[in-house]
């Protein structure tokens, strides 16, 4: 795998994992009893999205998935070309 190919695979995987991690632990203003609904916002707006934590989790999960994919490709543990051709 080339460096550009690795960056592309990592980026696509990162985006997919991000969309899986984003809804974790989200509470809306309506669901949170301790928070008043801010004027000018929708009731479904998240109270504390914790986006930096989610970015960190996404990066760690993606790094692990990429490491597994890269190692199977680099050490010929799985022949992906044979899977595609059949």
N, CA and C atoms as an extended XYZ file, in Angstrom:
258
Properties=species:S:1:pos:R:3:atomname:S:1:resname:S:1:resid:I:1 pbc="F F F"
N         0.846       -1.160        0.000 N   UNK     1
C         0.000        0.000        0.000 CA  UNK     1
C         0.901        1.236        0.000 C   UNK     1
N         0.570        2.178       -0.851 N   UNK     2
C         1.342        3.415       -0.909 CA  UNK     2
C         0.912        4.346        0.215 C   UNK     2
N         1.682        5.399        0.413 N   UNK     3
C         1.355        6.376        1.452 CA  UNK     3
C         0.032        7.068        1.129 C   UNK     3
N        -0.149        7.423       -0.125 N   UNK     4
C        -1.400        8.082       -0.522 CA  UNK     4
C        -2.585        7.137       -0.323 C   UNK     4
N        -2.422        5.892       -0.689 N   UNK     5
C        -3.479        4.903       -0.475 CA  UNK     5
C        -3.802        4.725        1.000 C   UNK     5
N        -2.769        4.723        1.840 N   UNK     6
C        -2.977        4.617        3.274 CA  UNK     6
C        -3.716        5.813        3.840 C   UNK     6
N        -3.375        7.001        3.353 N   UNK     7
C        -4.066        8.216        3.807 CA  UNK     7
C        -5.525        8.192        3.389 C   UNK     7
N        -5.792        7.733        2.174 N   UNK     8
C        -7.173        7.657        1.695 CA  UNK     8
C        -7.984        6.654        2.516 C   UNK     8
N        -7.418        5.482        2.741 N   UNK     9
C        -8.123        4.457        3.529 CA  UNK     9
C        -8.357        4.949        4.949 C   UNK     9
N        -7.345        5.572        5.550 N   UNK    10
C        -7.485        6.085        6.917 CA  UNK    10
C        -8.556        7.172        6.977 C   UNK    10
N        -8.564        8.077        6.012 N   UNK    11
C        -9.526        9.183        6.013 CA  UNK    11
C       -10.960        8.691        5.862 C   UNK    11
N       -11.172        7.779        4.941 N   UNK    12
C       -12.527        7.245        4.739 CA  UNK    12
C       -12.980        6.474        5.975 C   UNK    12
N       -12.090        5.671        6.531 N   UNK    13
C       -12.429        4.920        7.736 CA  UNK    13
C       -12.706        5.864        8.898 C   UNK    13
N       -11.935        6.949        9.013 N   UNK    14
C       -12.128        7.917       10.089 CA  UNK    14
C       -13.513        8.550       10.005 C   UNK    14
N       -13.936        8.910        8.806 N   UNK    15
C       -15.261        9.528        8.647 CA  UNK    15
C       -16.376        8.538        8.999 C   UNK    15
N       -16.249        7.299        8.579 N   UNK    16
C       -17.275        6.297        8.881 CA  UNK    16
C       -17.349        6.059       10.391 C   UNK    16
N       -16.204        5.930       11.036 N   UNK    17
C       -16.183        5.710       12.480 CA  UNK    17
C       -16.719        6.941       13.213 C   UNK    17
N       -16.412        8.141       12.723 N   UNK    18
C       -16.918        9.356       13.354 CA  UNK    18
C       -18.440        9.369       13.378 C   UNK    18
N       -19.066        9.004       12.266 N   UNK    19
C       -20.526        9.009       12.223 CA  UNK    19
C       -21.123        7.914       13.110 C   UNK    19
N       -20.349        6.896       13.443 N   UNK    20
C       -20.830        5.894       14.398 CA  UNK    20
C       -20.649        6.378       15.838 C   UNK    20
N       -19.620        7.182       16.105 N   UNK    21
C       -19.315        7.626       17.458 CA  UNK    21
C       -20.114        8.880       17.844 C   UNK    21
N       -20.482        9.709       16.896 N   UNK    22
C       -21.148       10.979       17.205 CA  UNK    22
C       -22.376       10.863       18.103 C   UNK    22
N       -23.254        9.907       17.931 N   UNK    23
C       -24.442        9.883       18.798 CA  UNK    23
C       -24.212        9.366       20.211 C   UNK    23
N       -23.031        8.887       20.539 N   UNK    24
C       -22.784        8.329       21.868 CA  UNK    24
C       -22.951        9.397       22.941 C   UNK    24
N       -23.816        9.150       23.902 N   UNK    25
C       -23.962       10.008       25.068 CA  UNK    25
C       -24.568       11.376       24.823 C   UNK    25
N       -25.212       11.586       23.703 N   UNK    26
C       -25.795       12.891       23.411 CA  UNK    26
C       -27.143       13.012       24.102 C   UNK    26
N       -27.304       14.125       24.824 N   UNK    27
C       -28.586       14.447       25.440 CA  UNK    27
C       -29.052       15.787       24.889 C   UNK    27
N       -30.315       15.857       24.536 N   UNK    28
C       -30.846       17.117       24.035 CA  UNK    28
C       -31.216       18.022       25.201 C   UNK    28
N       -31.470       19.290       24.890 N   UNK    29
C       -31.881       20.223       25.932 CA  UNK    29
C       -33.214       19.807       26.540 C   UNK    29
N       -34.054       19.192       25.744 N   UNK    30
C       -35.358       18.756       26.225 CA  UNK    30
C       -35.221       17.567       27.182 C   UNK    30
N       -34.280       16.660       26.903 N   UNK    31
C       -34.073       15.476       27.745 CA  UNK    31
C       -33.375       15.812       29.067 C   UNK    31
N       -32.513       16.823       29.050 N   UNK    32
C       -31.743       17.165       30.239 CA  UNK    32
C       -32.592       18.032       31.166 C   UNK    32
N       -32.869       17.498       32.351 N   UNK    33
C       -33.747       18.196       33.287 CA  UNK    33
C       -33.048       19.363       33.979 C   UNK    33
N       -31.733       19.370       34.037 N   UNK    34
C       -30.987       20.410       34.737 CA  UNK    34
C       -30.694       21.629       33.874 C   UNK    34
N       -31.051       21.590       32.618 N   UNK    35
C       -30.712       22.650       31.690 CA  UNK    35
C       -31.971       23.326       31.168 C   UNK    35
N       -31.942       24.653       31.159 N   UNK    36
C       -33.027       25.387       30.524 CA  UNK    36
C       -32.760       25.433       29.027 C   UNK    36
N       -33.833       25.511       28.264 N   UNK    37
C       -33.688       25.611       26.814 CA  UNK    37
C       -33.239       27.030       26.490 C   UNK    37
N       -32.099       27.130       25.837 N   UNK    38
C       -31.541       28.431       25.485 CA  UNK    38
C       -32.441       29.121       24.469 C   UNK    38
N       -32.727       30.388       24.689 N   UNK    39
C       -33.547       31.109       23.702 CA  UNK    39
C       -32.853       31.155       22.340 C   UNK    39
N       -33.609       30.917       21.302 N   UNK    40
C       -33.073       30.949       19.942 CA  UNK    40
C       -32.501       29.635       19.470 C   UNK    40
N       -32.574       28.586       20.299 N   UNK    41
C       -32.072       27.276       19.880 CA  UNK    41
C       -33.228       26.285       19.820 C   UNK    41
N       -33.001       25.213       19.117 N   UNK    42
C       -33.991       24.153       18.997 CA  UNK    42
C       -33.912       23.278       20.243 C   UNK    42
N       -35.040       22.723       20.661 N   UNK    43
C       -35.061       21.873       21.854 CA  UNK    43
C       -34.187       20.632       21.696 C   UNK    43
N       -33.998       20.200       20.467 N   UNK    44
C       -33.221       18.986       20.224 CA  UNK    44
C       -31.717       19.239       20.137 C   UNK    44
N       -31.266       20.467       20.357 N   UNK    45
C       -29.839       20.777       20.326 CA  UNK    45
C       -29.143       20.084       21.493 C   UNK    45
N       -27.957       19.518       21.263 N   UNK    46
C       -27.271       18.804       22.341 CA  UNK    46
C       -26.798       19.746       23.440 C   UNK    46
N       -26.786       19.228       24.666 N   UNK    47
C       -26.360       20.022       25.811 CA  UNK    47
C       -24.838       20.109       25.843 C   UNK    47
N       -24.161       18.975       25.901 N   UNK    48
C       -22.698       18.922       25.895 CA  UNK    48
C       -22.265       17.890       24.854 C   UNK    48
N       -21.935       18.326       23.657 N   UNK    49
C       -21.606       17.340       22.610 CA  UNK    49
C       -20.274       16.624       22.818 C   UNK    49
N       -19.339       17.210       23.579 N   UNK    50
C       -18.022       16.599       23.838 CA  UNK    50
C       -17.352       16.142       22.548 C   UNK    50
N       -17.256       17.062       21.606 N   UNK    51
C       -16.777       16.718       20.264 CA  UNK    51
C       -15.289       16.352       20.259 C   UNK    51
N       -14.477       17.001       21.088 N   UNK    52
C       -13.043       16.667       21.105 CA  UNK    52
C       -12.810       15.252       21.612 C   UNK    52
N       -13.581       14.836       22.607 N   UNK    53
C       -13.474       13.460       23.100 CA  UNK    53
C       -13.871       12.479       22.004 C   UNK    53
N       -14.907       12.813       21.265 N   UNK    54
C       -15.365       11.928       20.188 CA  UNK    54
C       -14.349       11.865       19.056 C   UNK    54
N       -13.685       12.994       18.770 N   UNK    55
C       -12.610       12.974       17.772 CA  UNK    55
C       -11.465       12.069       18.225 C   UNK    55
N       -11.126       12.126       19.508 N   UNK    56
C       -10.036       11.286       20.032 CA  UNK    56
C       -10.416        9.809       19.969 C   UNK    56
N       -11.641        9.479       20.369 N   UNK    57
C       -12.095        8.091       20.294 CA  UNK    57
C       -12.102        7.608       18.853 C   UNK    57
N       -12.582        8.471       17.944 N   UNK    58
C       -12.620        8.123       16.524 CA  UNK    58
C       -11.223        7.856       15.985 C   UNK    58
N       -10.268        8.686       16.371 N   UNK    59
C        -8.898        8.509       15.891 CA  UNK    59
C        -8.295        7.213       16.420 C   UNK    59
N        -8.526        6.894       17.687 N   UNK    60
C        -7.989        5.648       18.253 CA  UNK    60
C        -8.603        4.409       17.604 C   UNK    60
N        -9.922        4.410       17.444 N   UNK    61
C       -10.588        3.254       16.824 CA  UNK    61
C       -10.132        3.100       15.379 C   UNK    61
N       -10.027        4.217       14.659 N   UNK    62
C        -9.594        4.161       13.265 CA  UNK    62
C        -8.154        3.674       13.163 C   UNK    62
N        -7.303        4.113       14.071 N   UNK    63
C        -5.904        3.660       14.053 CA  UNK    63
C        -5.818        2.154       14.271 C   UNK    63
N        -6.626        1.632       15.180 N   UNK    64
C        -6.628        0.179       15.407 CA  UNK    64
C        -7.137       -0.575       14.178 C   UNK    64
N        -8.228       -0.098       13.596 N   UNK    65
C        -8.759       -0.751       12.397 CA  UNK    65
C        -7.771       -0.678       11.238 C   UNK    65
N        -7.137        0.486       11.070 N   UNK    66
C        -6.165        0.641        9.998 CA  UNK    66
C        -4.958       -0.250       10.222 C   UNK    66
N        -4.519       -0.382       11.468 N   UNK    67
C        -3.380       -1.247       11.780 CA  UNK    67
C        -3.688       -2.698       11.424 C   UNK    67
N        -4.887       -3.142       11.740 N   UNK    68
C        -5.281       -4.513       11.396 CA  UNK    68
C        -5.320       -4.681        9.877 C   UNK    68
N        -5.942       -3.730        9.180 N   UNK    69
C        -6.023       -3.811        7.718 CA  UNK    69
C        -4.644       -3.778        7.083 C   UNK    69
N        -3.797       -2.854        7.535 N   UNK    70
C        -2.462       -2.724        6.958 CA  UNK    70
C        -1.628       -3.987        7.207 C   UNK    70
N        -1.708       -4.536        8.427 N   UNK    71
C        -0.902       -5.716        8.721 CA  UNK    71
C        -1.355       -6.933        7.919 C   UNK    71
N        -2.676       -7.092        7.729 N   UNK    72
C        -3.123       -8.217        6.903 CA  UNK    72
C        -2.706       -8.042        5.456 C   UNK    72
N        -2.652       -6.805        5.004 N   UNK    73
C        -2.226       -6.536        3.624 CA  UNK    73
C        -0.714       -6.684        3.473 C   UNK    73
N         0.031       -6.143        4.413 N   UNK    74
C         1.496       -6.143        4.334 CA  UNK    74
C         2.088       -7.539        4.497 C   UNK    74
N         1.535       -8.346        5.384 N   UNK    75
C         2.080       -9.661        5.655 CA  UNK    75
C         1.323      -10.779        4.939 C   UNK    75
N         0.475      -10.423        3.987 N   UNK    76
C        -0.293      -11.372        3.168 CA  UNK    76
C        -1.072      -12.378        4.010 C   UNK    76
N        -1.673      -11.891        5.085 N   UNK    77
C        -2.497      -12.764        5.910 CA  UNK    77
C        -3.832      -13.069        5.228 C   UNK    77
N        -4.342      -12.104        4.491 N   UNK    78
C        -5.559      -12.282        3.698 CA  UNK    78
C        -5.251      -11.792        2.293 C   UNK    78
N        -5.572      -12.597        1.305 N   UNK    79
C        -5.346      -12.202       -0.086 CA  UNK    79
C        -6.589      -11.484       -0.598 C   UNK    79
N        -6.566      -10.147       -0.475 N   UNK    80
C        -7.735       -9.345       -0.871 CA  UNK    80
C        -7.990       -9.400       -2.373 C   UNK    80
N        -6.938       -9.505       -3.173 N   UNK    81
C        -7.116       -9.566       -4.632 CA  UNK    81
C        -7.857      -10.829       -5.042 C   UNK    81
N        -7.578      -11.937       -4.362 N   UNK    82
C        -8.271      -13.193       -4.669 CA  UNK    82
C        -9.746      -13.085       -4.264 C   UNK    82
N       -10.023      -12.389       -3.179 N   UNK    83
C       -11.411      -12.198       -2.761 CA  UNK    83
C       -12.190      -11.367       -3.764 C   UNK    83
N       -11.531      -10.337       -4.311 N   UNK    84
C       -12.195       -9.463       -5.279 CA  UNK    84
C       -12.424      -10.182       -6.596 C   UNK    84
N       -11.459      -10.987       -7.041 N   UNK    85
C       -11.567      -11.671       -8.339 CA  UNK    85
C       -12.596      -12.786       -8.339 C   UNK    85
N       -12.853      -13.396       -7.209 N   UNK    86
C       -13.785      -14.526       -7.192 CA  UNK    86
C       -15.216      -14.089       -7.097 C   UNK    86
